[in-house]
């Protein structure tokens, strides 16, 4: 019976505006749909999307060297299409890397993007990072999410992300 509102479980494509922060606020007032609130709101992974991933072997050998190397990598020549005013970077990088991450984005002309980092206390495990990204994307109302690690979407589906 699809006549019952089951938005906690899934959304149909034509309901995506209700997922965005402005769409939810508008609907809470009782107002109907509005094209401006139904525009896509992108969540973007950072490593692998904006810049190439540093191989995991480098991280395992020397974490400090890997972080320094990652900070010096140039961005990809081609990025996914997104409106910076309607996008957020949701990264698996820990909160302690926020300043370096925001500096890297600013250096490469993406200073306007909001950055969501995982808590420092969260271990660097694919399952936990996938859950964090799925919950952040849902909380922030992302209608689209661009991820570079093929394991993340598969794990995130188990957590009920949309």
N, CA, C and O atoms as a GROMACS GRO file, in nm:
protein
  648
    1UNK      N    1   0.085  -0.118   0.000
    1UNK     CA    2   0.000   0.000   0.000
    1UNK      C    3   0.090   0.124   0.000
    1UNK      O    4   0.144   0.161   0.104
    2UNK      N    5   0.104   0.185  -0.115
    2UNK     CA    6   0.193   0.300  -0.126
    2UNK      C    7   0.122   0.432  -0.098
    2UNK      O    8   0.181   0.539  -0.116
    3UNK      N    9  -0.003   0.427  -0.053
    3UNK     CA   10  -0.072   0.551  -0.020
    3UNK      C   11  -0.032   0.603   0.117
    3UNK      O   12  -0.060   0.718   0.151
    4UNK      N   13   0.032   0.519   0.197
    4UNK     CA   14   0.078   0.560   0.329
    4UNK      C   15   0.214   0.629   0.316
    4UNK      O   16   0.302   0.575   0.249
    5UNK      N   17   0.235   0.746   0.378
    5UNK     CA   18   0.364   0.814   0.365
    5UNK      C   19   0.476   0.737   0.436
    5UNK      O   20   0.476   0.728   0.559
    6UNK      N   21   0.566   0.684   0.362
    6UNK     CA   22   0.675   0.604   0.418
    6UNK      C   23   0.809   0.672   0.395
    6UNK      O   24   0.908   0.606   0.362
    7UNK      N   25   0.815   0.802   0.411
    7UNK     CA   26   0.935   0.877   0.380
    7UNK      C   27   1.054   0.838   0.466
    7UNK      O   28   1.168   0.864   0.428
    8UNK      N   29   1.031   0.775   0.580
    8UNK     CA   30   1.143   0.730   0.663
    8UNK      C   31   1.215   0.613   0.596
    8UNK      O   32   1.331   0.587   0.627
    9UNK      N   33   1.147   0.543   0.505
    9UNK     CA   34   1.207   0.427   0.441
    9UNK      C   35   1.262   0.460   0.304
    9UNK      O   36   1.371   0.413   0.270
   10UNK      N   37   1.192   0.537   0.224
   10UNK     CA   38   1.240   0.572   0.090
   10UNK      C   39   1.166   0.694   0.040
   10UNK      O   40   1.065   0.735   0.097
   11UNK      N   41   1.217   0.752  -0.066
   11UNK     CA   42   1.153   0.862  -0.136
   11UNK      C   43   1.147   0.828  -0.284
   11UNK      O   44   1.238   0.766  -0.338
   12UNK      N   45   1.040   0.869  -0.346
   12UNK     CA   46   1.030   0.855  -0.490
   12UNK      C   47   1.109   0.971  -0.554
   12UNK      O   48   1.127   1.074  -0.490
   13UNK      N   49   1.156   0.954  -0.678
   13UNK     CA   50   1.235   1.061  -0.740
   13UNK      C   51   1.165   1.196  -0.741
   13UNK      O   52   1.231   1.299  -0.727
   14UNK      N   53   1.034   1.198  -0.756
   14UNK     CA   54   0.962   1.325  -0.762
   14UNK      C   55   0.946   1.388  -0.624
   14UNK      O   56   0.895   1.500  -0.614
   15UNK      N   57   0.989   1.322  -0.518
   15UNK     CA   58   0.982   1.377  -0.383
   15UNK      C   59   1.117   1.429  -0.334
   15UNK      O   60   1.129   1.464  -0.217
   16UNK      N   61   1.218   1.434  -0.420
   16UNK     CA   62   1.352   1.466  -0.373
   16UNK      C   63   1.360   1.604  -0.309
   16UNK      O   64   1.443   1.626  -0.221
   17UNK      N   65   1.277   1.698  -0.352
   17UNK     CA   66   1.278   1.831  -0.291
   17UNK      C   67   1.248   1.830  -0.143
   17UNK      O   68   1.291   1.918  -0.069
   18UNK      N   69   1.173   1.730  -0.098
   18UNK     CA   70   1.141   1.719   0.044
   18UNK      C   71   1.262   1.679   0.126
   18UNK      O   72   1.261   1.691   0.249
   19UNK      N   73   1.366   1.630   0.060
   19UNK     CA   74   1.486   1.587   0.132
   19UNK      C   75   1.581   1.703   0.157
   19UNK      O   76   1.660   1.698   0.251
   20UNK      N   77   1.575   1.808   0.075
   20UNK     CA   78   1.669   1.919   0.092
   20UNK      C   79   1.632   2.001   0.215
   20UNK      O   80   1.515   2.005   0.253
   21UNK      N   81   1.730   2.066   0.278
   21UNK     CA   82   1.699   2.147   0.398
   21UNK      C   83   1.593   2.254   0.371
   21UNK      O   84   1.502   2.273   0.452
   22UNK      N   85   1.603   2.325   0.258
   22UNK     CA   86   1.504   2.429   0.229
   22UNK      C   87   1.369   2.368   0.194
   22UNK      O   88   1.265   2.424   0.227
   23UNK      N   89   1.370   2.253   0.127
   23UNK     CA   90   1.245   2.185   0.095
   23UNK      C   91   1.172   2.137   0.220
   23UNK      O   92   1.050   2.152   0.231
   24UNK      N   93   1.247   2.080   0.314
   24UNK     CA   94   1.186   2.035   0.440
   24UNK      C   95   1.128   2.152   0.517
   24UNK      O   96   1.018   2.143   0.571
   25UNK      N   97   1.201   2.264   0.523
   25UNK     CA   98   1.152   2.381   0.595
   25UNK      C   99   1.025   2.435   0.529
   25UNK      O  100   0.930   2.474   0.598
   26UNK      N  101   1.023   2.437   0.397
   26UNK     CA  102   0.904   2.485   0.325
   26UNK      C  103   0.785   2.394   0.351
   26UNK      O  104   0.675   2.443   0.378
   27UNK      N  105   0.805   2.264   0.341
   27UNK     CA  106   0.694   2.169   0.363
   27UNK      C  107   0.644   2.175   0.507
   27UNK      O  108   0.525   2.152   0.531
   28UNK      N  109   0.732   2.205   0.602
   28UNK     CA  110   0.690   2.213   0.743
   28UNK      C  111   0.592   2.327   0.766
   28UNK      O  112   0.513   2.323   0.860
   29UNK      N  113   0.596   2.428   0.680
   29UNK     CA  114   0.501   2.540   0.692
   29UNK      C  115   0.367   2.508   0.629
   29UNK      O  116   0.272   2.586   0.641
   30UNK      N  117   0.358   2.394   0.561
   30UNK     CA  118   0.235   2.357   0.492
   30UNK      C  119   0.232   2.400   0.346
   30UNK      O  120   0.136   2.374   0.275
   31UNK      N  121   0.339   2.466   0.302
   31UNK     CA  122   0.346   2.511   0.164
   31UNK      C  123   0.367   2.392   0.070
   31UNK      O  124   0.419   2.288   0.110
   32UNK      N  125   0.326   2.410  -0.052
   32UNK     CA  126   0.343   2.307  -0.153
   32UNK      C  127   0.483   2.307  -0.212
   32UNK      O  128   0.570   2.381  -0.166
   33UNK      N  129   0.504   2.226  -0.312
   33UNK     CA  130   0.636   2.216  -0.374
   33UNK      C  131   0.677   2.347  -0.442
   33UNK      O  132   0.593   2.427  -0.484
   34UNK      N  133   0.806   2.366  -0.450
   34UNK     CA  134   0.864   2.484  -0.513
   34UNK      C  135   0.989   2.441  -0.588
   34UNK      O  136   1.074   2.374  -0.530
   35UNK      N  137   1.001   2.477  -0.714
   35UNK     CA  138   1.114   2.432  -0.796
   35UNK      C  139   1.249   2.468  -0.733
   35UNK      O  140   1.344   2.390  -0.744
   36UNK      N  141   1.259   2.582  -0.669
   36UNK     CA  142   1.387   2.624  -0.610
   36UNK      C  143   1.432   2.528  -0.500
   36UNK      O  144   1.551   2.502  -0.485
   37UNK      N  145   1.337   2.478  -0.423
   37UNK     CA  146   1.374   2.386  -0.314
   37UNK      C  147   1.394   2.244  -0.364
   37UNK      O  148   1.449   2.160  -0.293
   38UNK      N  149   1.351   2.217  -0.486
   38UNK     CA  150   1.366   2.082  -0.540
   38UNK      C  151   1.490   2.068  -0.627
   38UNK      O  152   1.513   1.961  -0.685
   39UNK      N  153   1.571   2.173  -0.637
   39UNK     CA  154   1.695   2.164  -0.712
   39UNK      C  155   1.788   2.065  -0.643
   39UNK      O  156   1.782   2.052  -0.521
   40UNK      N  157   1.872   1.997  -0.717
   40UNK     CA  158   1.964   1.900  -0.656
   40UNK      C  159   2.052   1.964  -0.548
   40UNK      O  160   2.094   2.079  -0.560
   41UNK      N  161   2.078   1.886  -0.445
   41UNK     CA  162   2.170   1.924  -0.338
   41UNK      C  163   2.273   1.812  -0.329
   41UNK      O  164   2.241   1.701  -0.287
   42UNK      N  165   2.397   1.841  -0.369
   42UNK     CA  166   2.501   1.739  -0.383
   42UNK      C  167   2.586   1.722  -0.258
   42UNK      O  168   2.629   1.820  -0.196
   43UNK      N  169   2.610   1.598  -0.222
   43UNK     CA  170   2.712   1.561  -0.126
   43UNK      C  171   2.827   1.504  -0.206
   43UNK      O  172   2.806   1.421  -0.295
   44UNK      N  173   2.949   1.547  -0.178
   44UNK     CA  174   3.065   1.506  -0.256
   44UNK      C  175   3.173   1.450  -0.165
   44UNK      O  176   3.212   1.514  -0.068
   45UNK      N  177   3.220   1.331  -0.196
   45UNK     CA  178   3.338   1.279  -0.128
   45UNK      C  179   3.455   1.366  -0.173
   45UNK      O  180   3.447   1.428  -0.278
   46UNK      N  181   3.561   1.372  -0.096
   46UNK     CA  182   3.675   1.456  -0.132
   46UNK      C  183   3.784   1.376  -0.201
   46UNK      O  184   3.814   1.397  -0.318
   47UNK      N  185   3.844   1.282  -0.126
   47UNK     CA  186   3.952   1.202  -0.182
   47UNK      C  187   3.896   1.105  -0.284
   47UNK      O  188   3.804   1.028  -0.255
   48UNK      N  189   3.951   1.109  -0.404
   48UNK     CA  190   3.902   1.024  -0.512
   48UNK      C  191   3.807   1.098  -0.604
   48UNK      O  192   3.793   1.060  -0.720
   49UNK      N  193   3.740   1.202  -0.555
   49UNK     CA  194   3.649   1.281  -0.638
   49UNK      C  195   3.718   1.412  -0.679
   49UNK      O  196   3.727   1.442  -0.798
   50UNK      N  197   3.766   1.488  -0.581
   50UNK     CA  198   3.836   1.612  -0.611
   50UNK      C  199   3.983   1.589  -0.645
   50UNK      O  200   4.040   1.661  -0.726
   51UNK      N  201   4.043   1.489  -0.584
   51UNK     CA  202   4.184   1.459  -0.605
   51UNK      C  203   4.204   1.308  -0.598
   51UNK      O  204   4.123   1.237  -0.538
   52UNK      N  205   4.312   1.258  -0.658
   52UNK     CA  206   4.336   1.114  -0.654
   52UNK      C  207   4.358   1.065  -0.511
   52UNK      O  208   4.412   1.136  -0.426
   53UNK      N  209   4.315   0.943  -0.486
   53UNK     CA  210   4.338   0.881  -0.355
   53UNK      C  211   4.487   0.853  -0.336
   53UNK      O  212   4.557   0.818  -0.431
   54UNK      N  213   4.534   0.868  -0.213
   54UNK     CA  214   4.668   0.823  -0.176
   54UNK      C  215   4.656   0.674  -0.149
   54UNK      O  216   4.566   0.633  -0.076
   55UNK      N  217   4.743   0.591  -0.205
   55UNK     CA  218   4.733   0.446  -0.182
   55UNK      C  219   4.736   0.411  -0.033
   55UNK      O  220   4.810   0.472   0.044
   56UNK      N  221   4.656   0.313   0.006
   56UNK     CA  222   4.647   0.275   0.148
   56UNK      C  223   4.781   0.230   0.203
   56UNK      O  224   4.807   0.245   0.322
   57UNK      N  225   4.868   0.174   0.118
   57UNK     CA  226   5.000   0.130   0.164
   57UNK      C  227   5.081   0.248   0.217
   57UNK      O  228   5.160   0.233   0.310
   58UNK      N  229   5.063   0.366   0.158
   58UNK     CA  230   5.134   0.486   0.204
   58UNK      C  231   5.086   0.524   0.343
   58UNK      O  232   5.166   0.559   0.430
   59UNK      N  233   4.954   0.517   0.366
   59UNK     CA  234   4.898   0.546   0.498
   59UNK      C  235   4.951   0.448   0.603
   59UNK      O  236   4.987   0.488   0.714
   60UNK      N  237   4.954   0.321   0.567
   60UNK     CA  238   4.997   0.218   0.661
   60UNK      C  239   5.145   0.233   0.696
   60UNK      O  240   5.185   0.203   0.808
   61UNK      N  241   5.227   0.279   0.600
   61UNK     CA  242   5.370   0.293   0.624
   61UNK      C  243   5.401   0.416   0.710
   61UNK      O  244   5.482   0.407   0.803
   62UNK      N  245   5.338   0.530   0.679
   62UNK     CA  246   5.370   0.655   0.750
   62UNK      C  247   5.253   0.751   0.736
   62UNK      O  248   5.239   0.818   0.634
   63UNK      N  249   5.169   0.757   0.838
   63UNK     CA  250   5.048   0.838   0.833
   63UNK      C  251   5.079   0.986   0.810
   63UNK      O  252   5.014   1.050   0.728
   64UNK      N  253   5.178   1.040   0.881
   64UNK     CA  254   5.212   1.182   0.866
   64UNK      C  255   5.257   1.213   0.724
   64UNK      O  256   5.219   1.316   0.667
   65UNK      N  257   5.336   1.125   0.666
   65UNK     CA  258   5.382   1.145   0.529
   65UNK      C  259   5.265   1.138   0.431
   65UNK      O  260   5.261   1.213   0.334
   66UNK      N  261   5.171   1.049   0.457
   66UNK     CA  262   5.055   1.034   0.369
   66UNK      C  263   4.969   1.160   0.372
   66UNK      O  264   4.922   1.206   0.268
   67UNK      N  265   4.947   1.215   0.492
   67UNK     CA  266   4.867   1.337   0.504
   67UNK      C  267   4.935   1.453   0.431
   67UNK      O  268   4.870   1.530   0.360
   68UNK      N  269   5.067   1.464   0.448
   68UNK     CA  270   5.142   1.570   0.379
   68UNK      C  271   5.134   1.550   0.227
   68UNK      O  272   5.115   1.647   0.153
   69UNK      N  273   5.150   1.427   0.181
   69UNK     CA  274   5.143   1.398   0.038
   69UNK      C  275   5.005   1.434  -0.017
   69UNK      O  276   4.993   1.494  -0.123
   70UNK      N  277   4.902   1.395   0.056
   70UNK     CA  278   4.764   1.421   0.013
   70UNK      C  279   4.739   1.571   0.000
   70UNK      O  280   4.670   1.615  -0.093
   71UNK      N  281   4.794   1.650   0.091
   71UNK     CA  282   4.773   1.794   0.091
   71UNK      C  283   4.840   1.861  -0.029
   71UNK      O  284   4.798   1.970  -0.070
   72UNK      N  285   4.941   1.798  -0.085
   72UNK     CA  286   5.014   1.856  -0.199
   72UNK      C  287   4.963   1.810  -0.335
   72UNK      O  288   5.010   1.858  -0.438
   73UNK      N  289   4.867   1.718  -0.338
   73UNK     CA  290   4.816   1.665  -0.464
   73UNK      C  291   4.727   1.769  -0.533
   73UNK      O  292   4.645   1.834  -0.468
   74UNK      N  293   4.745   1.784  -0.662
   74UNK     CA  294   4.660   1.876  -0.741
   74UNK      C  295   4.524   1.811  -0.766
   74UNK      O  296   4.512   1.688  -0.768
   75UNK      N  297   4.421   1.894  -0.783
   75UNK     CA  298   4.287   1.838  -0.809
   75UNK      C  299   4.279   1.774  -0.948
   75UNK      O  300   4.361   1.800  -1.035
   76UNK      N  301   4.178   1.690  -0.965
   76UNK     CA  302   4.149   1.634  -1.097
   76UNK      C  303   4.116   1.747  -1.192
   76UNK      O  304   4.064   1.851  -1.151
   77UNK      N  305   4.145   1.726  -1.320
   77UNK     CA  306   4.112   1.826  -1.421
   77UNK      C  307   3.961   1.838  -1.443
   77UNK      O  308   3.909   1.945  -1.472
   78UNK      N  309   3.891   1.726  -1.428
   78UNK     CA  310   3.746   1.724  -1.449
   78UNK      C  311   3.678   1.679  -1.320
   78UNK      O  312   3.711   1.575  -1.264
   79UNK      N  313   3.583   1.760  -1.275
   79UNK     CA  314   3.508   1.729  -1.154
   79UNK      C  315   3.361   1.706  -1.190
   79UNK      O  316   3.316   1.749  -1.296
   80UNK      N  317   3.288   1.638  -1.103
   80UNK     CA  318   3.143   1.624  -1.129
   80UNK      C  319   3.078   1.762  -1.133
   80UNK      O  320   3.127   1.856  -1.070
   81UNK      N  321   2.969   1.773  -1.206
   81UNK     CA  322   2.897   1.900  -1.212
   81UNK      C  323   2.818   1.918  -1.082
   81UNK      O  324   2.744   1.828  -1.041
   82UNK      N  325   2.834   2.035  -1.019
   82UNK     CA  326   2.756   2.068  -0.900
   82UNK      C  327   2.753   2.219  -0.884
   82UNK      O  328   2.843   2.289  -0.933
   83UNK      N  329   2.651   2.268  -0.817
   83UNK     CA  330   2.640   2.410  -0.785
   83UNK      C  331   2.701   2.428  -0.647
   83UNK      O  332   2.649   2.372  -0.551
   84UNK      N  333   2.809   2.504  -0.633
   84UNK     CA  334   2.873   2.519  -0.502
   84UNK      C  335   2.779   2.571  -0.393
   84UNK      O  336   2.799   2.544  -0.275
   85UNK      N  337   2.676   2.646  -0.432
   85UNK     CA  338   2.580   2.696  -0.333
   85UNK      C  339   2.486   2.586  -0.285
   85UNK      O  340   2.419   2.603  -0.183
   86UNK      N  341   2.482   2.474  -0.358
   86UNK     CA  342   2.392   2.364  -0.322
   86UNK      C  343   2.471   2.234  -0.313
   86UNK      O  344   2.432   2.130  -0.366
   87UNK      N  345   2.585   2.244  -0.244
   87UNK     CA  346   2.671   2.125  -0.230
   87UNK      C  347   2.746   2.130  -0.098
   87UNK      O  348   2.764   2.235  -0.038
   88UNK      N  349   2.788   2.012  -0.055
   88UNK     CA  350   2.867   1.997   0.068
   88UNK      C  351   2.967   1.885   0.046
   88UNK      O  352   2.936   1.786  -0.020
   89UNK      N  353   3.086   1.901   0.100
   89UNK     CA  354   3.186   1.794   0.096
   89UNK      C  355   3.167   1.711   0.222
   89UNK      O  356   3.175   1.762   0.334
   90UNK      N  357   3.141   1.581   0.204
   90UNK     CA  358   3.128   1.488   0.317
   90UNK      C  359   3.244   1.391   0.304
   90UNK      O  360   3.244   1.303   0.218
   91UNK      N  361   3.342   1.409   0.389
   91UNK     CA  362   3.466   1.334   0.376
   91UNK      C  363   3.487   1.237   0.493
   91UNK      O  364   3.439   1.259   0.604
   92UNK      N  365   3.560   1.132   0.464
   92UNK     CA  366   3.600   1.038   0.568
   92UNK      C  367   3.722   1.086   0.645
   92UNK      O  368   3.766   1.020   0.739
   93UNK      N  369   3.776   1.202   0.606
   93UNK     CA  370   3.889   1.258   0.680
   93UNK      C  371   3.843   1.296   0.821
   93UNK      O  372   3.730   1.339   0.840
   94UNK      N  373   3.931   1.279   0.920
   94UNK     CA  374   3.892   1.313   1.057
   94UNK      C  375   3.884   1.465   1.078
   94UNK      O  376   3.943   1.542   1.003
   95UNK      N  377   3.811   1.504   1.180
   95UNK     CA  378   3.793   1.645   1.214
   95UNK      C  379   3.927   1.717   1.231
   95UNK      O  380   3.937   1.835   1.198
   96UNK      N  381   4.028   1.649   1.281
   96UNK     CA  382   4.158   1.714   1.302
   96UNK      C  383   4.224   1.756   1.170
   96UNK      O  384   4.318   1.835   1.170
   97UNK      N  385   4.175   1.704   1.057
   97UNK     CA  386   4.226   1.743   0.925
   97UNK      C  387   4.145   1.855   0.861
   97UNK      O  388   4.171   1.894   0.747
   98UNK      N  389   4.046   1.908   0.934
   98UNK     CA  390   3.957   2.010   0.876
   98UNK      C  391   4.034   2.131   0.821
   98UNK      O  392   4.011   2.171   0.707
   99UNK      N  393   4.124   2.189   0.900
   99UNK     CA  394   4.195   2.309   0.857
   99UNK      C  395   4.274   2.282   0.728
   99UNK      O  396   4.269   2.363   0.635
  100UNK      N  397   4.346   2.169   0.722
  100UNK     CA  398   4.420   2.135   0.600
  100UNK      C  399   4.327   2.113   0.482
  100UNK      O  400   4.356   2.154   0.370
  101UNK      N  401   4.214   2.048   0.509
  101UNK     CA  402   4.116   2.019   0.403
  101UNK      C  403   4.056   2.149   0.349
  101UNK      O  404   4.048   2.167   0.227
  102UNK      N  405   4.014   2.238   0.438
  102UNK     CA  406   3.957   2.365   0.395
  102UNK      C  407   4.061   2.451   0.323
  102UNK      O  408   4.028   2.522   0.228
  103UNK      N  409   4.187   2.445   0.368
  103UNK     CA  410   4.294   2.520   0.302
  103UNK      C  411   4.316   2.466   0.161
  103UNK      O  412   4.335   2.543   0.067
  104UNK      N  413   4.315   2.332   0.147
  104UNK     CA  414   4.333   2.270   0.015
  104UNK      C  415   4.219   2.312  -0.078
  104UNK      O  416   4.244   2.348  -0.194
  105UNK      N  417   4.096   2.308  -0.030
  105UNK     CA  418   3.981   2.348  -0.111
  105UNK      C  419   3.992   2.495  -0.152
  105UNK      O  420   3.965   2.529  -0.267
  106UNK      N  421   4.031   2.582  -0.058
  106UNK     CA  422   4.044   2.724  -0.089
  106UNK      C  423   4.154   2.748  -0.193
  106UNK      O  424   4.138   2.829  -0.284
  107UNK      N  425   4.264   2.677  -0.179
  107UNK     CA  426   4.376   2.692  -0.273
  107UNK      C  427   4.334   2.653  -0.415
  107UNK      O  428   4.389   2.705  -0.512
  108UNK      N  429   4.238   2.563  -0.425
  108UNK     CA  430   4.194   2.515  -0.557
  108UNK      C  431   4.055   2.568  -0.594
  108UNK      O  432   3.980   2.502  -0.665
  109UNK      N  433   4.022   2.686  -0.545
  109UNK     CA  434   3.901   2.762  -0.581
  109UNK      C  435   3.769   2.697  -0.539
  109UNK      O  436   3.669   2.708  -0.610
  110UNK      N  437   3.769   2.630  -0.425
  110UNK     CA  438   3.645   2.572  -0.373
  110UNK      C  439   3.622   2.613  -0.227
  110UNK      O  440   3.566   2.536  -0.148
  111UNK      N  441   3.664   2.735  -0.193
  111UNK     CA  442   3.654   2.782  -0.055
  111UNK      C  443   3.509   2.793  -0.007
  111UNK      O  444   3.484   2.786   0.113
  112UNK      N  445   3.416   2.810  -0.098
  112UNK     CA  446   3.275   2.828  -0.059
  112UNK      C  447   3.209   2.698  -0.013
  112UNK      O  448   3.101   2.702   0.046
  113UNK      N  449   3.272   2.584  -0.039
  113UNK     CA  450   3.209   2.456  -0.004
  113UNK      C  451   3.216   2.430   0.147
  113UNK      O  452   3.321   2.445   0.209
  114UNK      N  453   3.104   2.391   0.202
  114UNK     CA  454   3.098   2.348   0.342
  114UNK      C  455   3.164   2.211   0.351
  114UNK      O  456   3.153   2.131   0.259
  115UNK      N  457   3.233   2.184   0.462
  115UNK     CA  458   3.303   2.057   0.480
  115UNK      C  459   3.249   1.987   0.605
  115UNK      O  460   3.239   2.047   0.712
  116UNK      N  461   3.214   1.860   0.588
  116UNK     CA  462   3.173   1.773   0.699
  116UNK      C  463   3.281   1.666   0.716
  116UNK      O  464   3.304   1.586   0.625
  117UNK      N  465   3.346   1.664   0.832
  117UNK     CA  466   3.450   1.564   0.862
  117UNK      C  467   3.399   1.467   0.967
  117UNK      O  468   3.315   1.501   1.051
  118UNK      N  469   3.450   1.343   0.960
  118UNK     CA  470   3.410   1.244   1.061
  118UNK      C  471   3.474   1.279   1.195
  118UNK      O  472   3.577   1.345   1.198
  119UNK      N  473   3.412   1.236   1.305
  119UNK     CA  474   3.470   1.264   1.437
  119UNK      C  475   3.609   1.201   1.451
  119UNK      O  476   3.635   1.093   1.398
  120UNK      N  477   3.697   1.270   1.524
  120UNK     CA  478   3.831   1.218   1.547
  120UNK      C  479   3.829   1.083   1.618
  120UNK      O  480   3.918   1.000   1.598
  121UNK      N  481   3.728   1.062   1.700
  121UNK     CA  482   3.720   0.937   1.778
  121UNK      C  483   3.677   0.816   1.694
  121UNK      O  484   3.688   0.702   1.740
  122UNK      N  485   3.630   0.839   1.572
  122UNK     CA  486   3.584   0.729   1.487
  122UNK      C  487   3.704   0.661   1.420
  122UNK      O  488   3.783   0.727   1.352
  123UNK      N  489   3.718   0.530   1.438
  123UNK     CA  490   3.828   0.459   1.371
  123UNK      C  491   3.814   0.466   1.220
  123UNK      O  492   3.704   0.480   1.166
  124UNK      N  493   3.927   0.455   1.152
  124UNK     CA  494   3.928   0.459   1.005
  124UNK      C  495   3.892   0.320   0.952
  124UNK      O  496   3.979   0.244   0.910
  125UNK      N  497   3.762   0.289   0.956
  125UNK     CA  498   3.710   0.160   0.908
  125UNK      C  499   3.602   0.189   0.804
  125UNK      O  500   3.516   0.275   0.825
  126UNK      N  501   3.606   0.116   0.694
  126UNK     CA  502   3.513   0.140   0.584
  126UNK      C  503   3.367   0.138   0.629
  126UNK      O  504   3.289   0.224   0.589
  127UNK      N  505   3.330   0.042   0.712
  127UNK     CA  506   3.191   0.032   0.756
  127UNK      C  507   3.147   0.155   0.835
  127UNK      O  508   3.038   0.208   0.812
  128UNK      N  509   3.232   0.201   0.927
  128UNK     CA  510   3.197   0.318   1.006
  128UNK      C  511   3.194   0.446   0.922
  128UNK      O  512   3.107   0.531   0.941
  129UNK      N  513   3.288   0.458   0.831
  129UNK     CA  514   3.292   0.576   0.745
  129UNK      C  515   3.171   0.578   0.652
  129UNK      O  516   3.113   0.684   0.628
  130UNK      N  517   3.134   0.463   0.600
  130UNK     CA  518   3.015   0.455   0.514
  130UNK      C  519   2.891   0.497   0.590
  130UNK      O  520   2.807   0.571   0.538
  131UNK      N  521   2.878   0.450   0.712
  131UNK     CA  522   2.762   0.487   0.794
  131UNK      C  523   2.763   0.637   0.822
  131UNK      O  524   2.660   0.703   0.812
  132UNK      N  525   2.880   0.690   0.857
  132UNK     CA  526   2.891   0.833   0.884
  132UNK      C  527   2.848   0.914   0.761
  132UNK      O  528   2.770   1.008   0.772
  133UNK      N  529   2.899   0.877   0.643
  133UNK     CA  530   2.865   0.950   0.520
  133UNK      C  531   2.717   0.941   0.488
  133UNK      O  532   2.655   1.040   0.451
  134UNK      N  533   2.660   0.822   0.503
  134UNK     CA  534   2.517   0.803   0.476
  134UNK      C  535   2.432   0.887   0.570
  134UNK      O  536   2.337   0.952   0.528
  135UNK      N  537   2.467   0.886   0.698
  135UNK     CA  538   2.390   0.964   0.796
  135UNK      C  539   2.407   1.114   0.773
  135UNK      O  540   2.311   1.190   0.785
  136UNK      N  541   2.528   1.157   0.740
  136UNK     CA  542   2.551   1.300   0.713
  136UNK      C  543   2.474   1.344   0.589
  136UNK      O  544   2.411   1.449   0.589
  137UNK      N  545   2.479   1.264   0.482
  137UNK     CA  546   2.408   1.298   0.359
  137UNK      C  547   2.258   1.306   0.383
  137UNK      O  548   2.190   1.394   0.329
  138UNK      N  549   2.205   1.214   0.462
  138UNK     CA  550   2.062   1.215   0.493
  138UNK      C  551   2.027   1.336   0.580
  138UNK      O  552   1.928   1.404   0.554
  139UNK      N  553   2.107   1.361   0.682
  139UNK     CA  554   2.083   1.474   0.773
  139UNK      C  555   2.087   1.607   0.697
  139UNK      O  556   2.006   1.696   0.723
  140UNK      N  557   2.181   1.620   0.604
  140UNK     CA  558   2.197   1.744   0.530
  140UNK      C  559   2.101   1.757   0.412
  140UNK      O  560   2.091   1.864   0.352
  141UNK      N  561   2.031   1.650   0.378
  141UNK     CA  562   1.931   1.654   0.271
  141UNK      C  563   1.988   1.643   0.132
  141UNK      O  564   1.936   1.703   0.038
  142UNK      N  565   2.096   1.567   0.116
  142UNK     CA  566   2.155   1.549  -0.016
  142UNK      C  567   2.062   1.468  -0.106
  142UNK      O  568   2.013   1.362  -0.067
  143UNK      N  569   2.037   1.519  -0.224
  143UNK     CA  570   1.959   1.444  -0.322
  143UNK      C  571   2.050   1.357  -0.408
  143UNK      O  572   2.005   1.260  -0.469
  144UNK      N  573   2.179   1.392  -0.412
  144UNK     CA  574   2.280   1.317  -0.487
  144UNK      C  575   2.406   1.307  -0.401
  144UNK      O  576   2.437   1.397  -0.322
  145UNK      N  577   2.477   1.196  -0.416
  145UNK     CA  578   2.606   1.182  -0.347
  145UNK      C  579   2.706   1.121  -0.443
  145UNK      O  580   2.679   1.018  -0.505
  146UNK      N  581   2.822   1.184  -0.455
  146UNK     CA  582   2.927   1.137  -0.544
  146UNK      C  583   3.038   1.078  -0.457
  146UNK      O  584   3.100   1.149  -0.378
  147UNK      N  585   3.061   0.948  -0.472
  147UNK     CA  586   3.157   0.872  -0.390
  147UNK      C  587   3.258   0.805  -0.482
  147UNK      O  588   3.222   0.758  -0.590
  148UNK      N  589   3.384   0.800  -0.438
  148UNK     CA  590   3.487   0.736  -0.521
  148UNK      C  591   3.516   0.593  -0.480
  148UNK      O  592   3.563   0.514  -0.563
  149UNK      N  593   3.489   0.557  -0.355
  149UNK     CA  594   3.521   0.423  -0.306
  149UNK      C  595   3.402   0.331  -0.330
  149UNK      O  596   3.296   0.352  -0.271
  150UNK      N  597   3.416   0.231  -0.417
  150UNK     CA  598   3.301   0.144  -0.449
  150UNK      C  599   3.247   0.068  -0.330
  150UNK      O  600   3.133   0.022  -0.334
  151UNK      N  601   3.324   0.052  -0.224
  151UNK     CA  602   3.275  -0.020  -0.107
  151UNK      C  603   3.178   0.064  -0.026
  151UNK      O  604   3.090   0.010   0.041
  152UNK      N  605   3.191   0.196  -0.030
  152UNK     CA  606   3.109   0.284   0.054
  152UNK      C  607   2.960   0.274   0.020
  152UNK      O  608   2.881   0.253   0.112
  153UNK      N  609   2.917   0.288  -0.106
  153UNK     CA  610   2.772   0.280  -0.134
  153UNK      C  611   2.712   0.146  -0.094
  153UNK      O  612   2.599   0.142  -0.044
  154UNK      N  613   2.784   0.038  -0.115
  154UNK     CA  614   2.731  -0.094  -0.080
  154UNK      C  615   2.710  -0.104   0.070
  154UNK      O  616   2.608  -0.157   0.115
  155UNK      N  617   2.804  -0.055   0.148
  155UNK     CA  618   2.792  -0.059   0.294
  155UNK      C  619   2.686   0.039   0.340
  155UNK      O  620   2.608   0.008   0.430
  156UNK      N  621   2.682   0.158   0.279
  156UNK     CA  622   2.585   0.261   0.320
  156UNK      C  623   2.442   0.216   0.298
  156UNK      O  624   2.354   0.252   0.376
  157UNK      N  625   2.416   0.137   0.193
  157UNK     CA  626   2.279   0.088   0.168
  157UNK      C  627   2.228   0.009   0.287
  157UNK      O  628   2.108   0.011   0.316
  158UNK      N  629   2.316  -0.061   0.356
  158UNK     CA  630   2.274  -0.137   0.474
  158UNK      C  631   2.223  -0.046   0.584
  158UNK      O  632   2.146  -0.088   0.670
  159UNK      N  633   2.267   0.079   0.581
  159UNK     CA  634   2.226   0.174   0.687
  159UNK      C  635   2.105   0.253   0.644
  159UNK      O  636   2.062   0.343   0.717
  160UNK      N  637   2.047   0.223   0.529
  160UNK     CA  638   1.921   0.287   0.488
  160UNK      C  639   1.936   0.426   0.432
  160UNK      O  640   1.842   0.505   0.438
  161UNK      N  641   2.054   0.459   0.377
  161UNK     CA  642   2.068   0.592   0.318
  161UNK      C  643   1.986   0.597   0.189
  161UNK      O  644   1.957   0.495   0.128
  162UNK      N  645   1.949   0.720   0.151
  162UNK     CA  646   1.870   0.739   0.030
  162UNK      C  647   1.957   0.795  -0.077
  162UNK      O  648   1.910   0.819  -0.188
   0.00000   0.00000   0.00000
